[in-house]
Amino acid sequence: METRKLEVFLAVAEERSFTRAAERLHIVQSGVSTSVRSLERELGTPLFDRTAQRITLTEAGRALAPEARRVLAAVRHARQAVQEAGGGLRGTLELGVLFGVTPDHIRESLAVFRERFPMVDIRLRAPEARGAAGHIERLRDGSMDLAVLITIGAVPGIDLYPLTDGEVVLACPPGHRLAGAPSIGLHDVVEETFIDFPPGWGVRGAVDRAFVTAGIQQRHITFETGDMSSILDLVRLRAGIAFVPVPITADVKDLRFVPVRPRPPTYQIALAASRVRRPSPVSRQFLRTVLASDDDTAAAAWRRRRGAHTDE
């Protein structure tokens, strides 16, 4: 079984489109279709249900996807180890990020890393529909090297390298009854309707935990989406109010952001790595870069307190 066929299969599986998979892989669509058909013949079973409206994985396709990721990750790591032994770090860094709330320190580390290791390609992966759960799954199956996560506690099988803490504020449109309040308590919003992230996303977990701690068991969520722009647009349209991370408020001038008191929902942003998979040479070096001694970074402070988990 050729690894290229597995790469094409995964591109179609993740994009849910032969056209988008072709664009992602920079090949013609007919090449994608031919590769998938060849893999299906080789395995003796269809991998996709194809309709005019959508592409979905068959049961066999769902079984193949995690195994394909593991195979490709192993091949990638083996290639990197050989290249490193031959002199000079090269390969690919697959890094999960959180657009809008990824700390400056990660972006600065990427720039430093790129300057030091110009032969390494860097691929930034946005969250999928499952949010942090998707990043965690990719770390476990090896298709992602490291990931920036919003967490509210330990994650089984994952090492977390804390970078910074964050708070959540309430977003509402001008003219809303709470727009001019200096702060709000969670009991002030129990009758409101909310636009929120889906379950599994870090901010959603922080907010849910805060409501439970306050003794509020239910709230009315009318929309769920992992797209921050859509959340803010729905607030603008007065479809509900939303809890959002503080960092995204800096560039939004047409909404009102109200602090939550006395105990705002809080979360931690951490760089995450699989605890059970041996890190690739590229990911190991990027982790060293992030955790380098810099007295101005939260990561360095944590490193001094706890010691880095890097595999030397």
N, C-alpha and C positions, 0 to 999 in steps of 0.2 A: 504494500500500500504506500503510495507516494505521499510525502508530507505536504506537497503543494495541493493535492486534492483535499486534504484535511483543512488547509488554510482557506481554500475556496468555500468548502462546506460551512465552516464556522462564520465566514463573512456573510453568507446568505442567511444562516441561522440567526445571527445577531442583527442584521439589517432588515430581515423579513422582506427582502426584495432582491431580485437578481440584478436589477438596474443599479441600485445603490451599492451592492456588493462589487459590481464591476467598477464603479467609480472609486470605491475605496481601495481596490486592488490595482487600479490603473490598467485594466485589461478590457477587452471588448466583451459585451454581454454574451455573445455567442460562445466565447471561451469559458465563461462561468457555467453556462448551461451544459456545455460538453463535458466539463470536469465533473459536475454533479452527476450527470447521467452515467459517466464512466465509473464513479465511485459506487453508485447504486447497483450497477451491473456486477461490480466486483464483490459487493456485499450480499447481493441477491435479494434486495428489499428496497422499497421506496423510502427515502429519507425526508421528503417533504410532501405535504398535501398542497397541490397547486390549484387555486381558483382564480377567477378574473379579479376578485377583490383583494385577496391576500395570500400570503405564503406562510404556512405553519409547519412545524415539525411533526412528523409521525412519531409513534411510540419508539420506533427504532432510531429515529433521528434524535429524540430526546435522550436515549441511552448512549448514543455515540458522542454527543456534544462534550460532556465532561471528560470522556476518555481522550477525545481529540485534543482538548486543551492540555491535558497532562502530557501527551506524546509530544506536542509542539513545544511545550515548556522545557521538557527534558532535552530535546534536540537543541533548543536555543541555548540552554545552560551549558551543554557539552561543547557546543561551538565556541562559546565565550571562554570556557576554561582553556581550550586548545589555543585560542588566539592570545589569551593573556600569557600563557606559557611561552608563546612565540615572540613576546615582546610587544608592549603597548596594549592598553586596554581598548577593546573594541566590542561591538555588539549592540544590543538594544535594551533600553530601560523602559519597561512598561509601568507607568506611574498613574495610579488613580488619583484624581483631584476633585475638589469641590469648587466649581466656578463661583466666584463672588465672596467666598469665605476662606479660601486657601491662604494661610498666613504669608506675610511678606518674606519671612525667613525661608520658606520653601522656594519661592520664586528667586530669591537671591542665591540660594544654594544651587538651583538649576543653572543660573548664569555662571557661577564659579565652576561648577562641574563641567559644563560645556566647554569652558575655556581650557580647563586642564586636560580634558579627554575628548578632543574634537572628533575622534573616530567612533564615538558612541552615538547612536541615534536615540532620540528621546520621544516617546509617544505618551501624550497626556490623554487619559481616558476619563470622560465624564461619567457621573453616576447613571446607571440604567434605571428602569422603572422601579426597581426594588431598593434604590438608594444605597445606604451603607451595607445592607445585606448582600447586594450585588457585588460590591467591592470585596467584601469578606469572602464570598464564594470564589471569586477569581483568585484571591490570595491563596485559598486552600487548594484549588486545583492547579495552581502554578502558572496560570495564564497572565497574571499580574504580579510584578515583583514587589512593589510597595504601594501603599495607598494612604492618602490623607482621609481621616475619618472624623466625624463628629460622634462622640461617644458619651455615654452617661455611666459607664462602668466597665468592668473587665469583659473581654470577649474570649470565649473558649478557643484554644488553639492558636491564638493571635497574640503576638507581642506588641505592646503599645508604647510608643516613645512620645510622651506628652510634649506639646509645643506651646500651647496657650489655652487659657480658659475664656469662655464667652458667655454673654447673657443674651436673653431674648426680650424684645420689646413688642408692644402692641402697635400694629399699623392700622390706621383708620383714615377715612377721607375727611377733608375739611368740612365742617358743618355737622359732623357726627357728634352725638351727645358727649362723647369722651375726648373729642379732639383737643379741647383746651385744658384738660385736667393735668395737673403737675405730675400725677402718678395715679395708678389704679391698683386695686386688689383683685384677686381672681374671683371673689364673690361679687364684684361689680359687673362682671361680664357673663354671668351664668345664663342670662336670658338672650344673649346675642347669638347670631349665627356666624360660623367660622369657615374660613378658607384655610386649608392646612395641607401639610405634607402627608404623604401616605404613611401608614405604619411601616416601621423598619428604617425610617429616616431619623437621623440623630436629633434634629430640632423637634420633631414630633414626639420622640421619646422623652425629651427634656420637659416639654409642655405637659404631656400626659402625666408624667411623674409628679409635676408640681400641682396639678389639679387633684390627684389622688392624695397627696400630702395635705392639701388644704381641705380634705374631706368632701370634695366634689367628685361624684362618680361618673357623671355624664355631662356632655356638652353637645350642642347641635352643630355638626360639621356638614355643610352643604356641598362643598367642593373639595376634592383631593387631587393634588398635582405635585410632581417633583420639580416643576419648572418655576423658578423664582419670578421671572418676568410675568408669567401668567398669574401668579398669586397677586402681585402688585397691581396688575391690570384689573383683576376682578375686584380688588379693594377700591380702585378708582371708580369702577362701575357700580359701587355700592352693593355688591352681591354678598358682602359680609366683611368681617374684620379678620385680621390674621396676626399670628405671632411670628416674628421674623428675627434673624440674627442681627445684632447691632451693626456689624461691619457693612451690611448692604445699605444702611440708611444714609451714609455719607453723601451719596450722589443722587438721592431722591428728594426733590424739593417740593413736590406737589402733594405729598401725603403728610400726615401727622404721626409721629412716633412717640408713644407714651410709655415711660418706665413702669415696671411692675414692682410693687412694694407690698410688704416688707421683704419678701424673699422671691426675687425674680427666678424664672426658670434658667438654669445654668447647664452648660455642657463643656466638654473638653475637646479640643482639637489635637489629634495625635497622628503621628506617622506610624503606620501599621505594617507588620511583616508576619508571615507565617512562622509559627513556632516549630512546626514539624518538618518543614521543607528546608533543605540546605540552601542558603541564599546564593545567587549567581555572583560571579566576580563583579559584575556591573552594579548590581543592587547593593552588594556589600560596600563597595566604594562610595556609592551615593549616600548610603546611610552614614558612613564616616564623615562625609562632607557636611551633612545636615547637623550632625552632632559634634562638629568641630568646636574646639574651645573658643567661644566668643562670649564674653561676659555680658553682652547685651541681649542674649537670646534666652528664651525660656527653656529651650532644649538643652543648652549648656548648663543651666542651673539644675535641671533635672539630672543631667549626666553627672554632675558633681555630687548630687545627693545619693543617687542610686547606682551609678555606673552603667555604661551603655551595654546593650545586649548583643553587640556585634560579634560575629564569629571570626575571630582572628586566626 
